[in-house]
Amino acid sequence: MDNTAVPSTYAEQALRKAVEIDPKNGYHSIALGVALCGLDKNEEAIQRLEYGIHVEGRRSELLNWLGNAYLGQGIHEKAIDAYQQAINLNSDNAYPHNGLGNVYYTQDEYEEATSAYQQAMALDPKSAPPHNGLGNVYYDQGRYEEAIPA
């Protein structure tokens, strides 16, 4: 049995119980939505996150998670919108810049992806995902000498 799946299952069950007990609590809904994102259950994650944001308010980190869920569902326009809103609320948050890079990379919009990844790296140089994303962009463009250090 894969031990990494067990805690996620227990966490999901516990969070579902919290939502069941107090369904109007936005924080429970947000926590469940974040957990569901991690389990690639993005359709329900979107519903939970949207409700939680509606109740608790728009915050950069929550909109970033919503963008991740939309991206996981392949809903690119809404993902871009959620990431942009997250950036507008906190332009120093590297994660939504990286998320934008992921959306643009998925759409083969390499110039936009490169810009977004570079912005994320400027904000958080030690964060691995934007370096990896930029390396993938360079690799797909045949720019292997630039892909290797990224």
Residue, then its C-alpha position, 0 to 999 in steps of 0.5 A: m500500500d502506498n503510504t503517501a495516499v493514506p494521510s491524504t485520505y484521512a485528511e480529506q475525510a476529516l475536512r469533509k467531516a468539518v464541512e459537514i458539521d459547519p457547512k457555512n464556515g468558509y475556512h473549512s471549505i477552503a481547507l478542503g478545496v486545497a486538499l482536493c487540489g492536491l488530490d487532483k480532484n479539481e472540479e470539486a476543489i473549484q466549488r469549495l474554493e469559490y465558496g470559501i473565497h466568497v465567504e472569507g474574502r479574496r486573498s492572494e494565496l486563495l486565488n492562487w489555489l483557485g487558479n491551480a484548480y482551474l488549470g488542473q481542469g484545463i480552464h485556462e481563461k479562469a486560471i489566468d484571471a484567478y492568478q492575475q487577481a492574486i498578483n493584483l492583491n499581492s504582487d510579491n507572491a511568486y506562486p501566482h506568477n509561476g501559475l501563470g507561467n504554467v498556463y502559458y506553457t500549457q498553451d505553448e505561449y512560450e514568451e509569456a511563460t518565460s516572462a511569468y517564470q522569470q518574474a516568479m524567480a525574481l521574487d523567490p530565487k530558491s523556488a524550484p518550480p519556476h526554474n523547472g518550468l523555464g527549463n521546460v520552455y527552453y527545452d521545448q524550443g530546442r534551446y538546450e544550452e539554456a534549459i540545462p542551467a534552468 
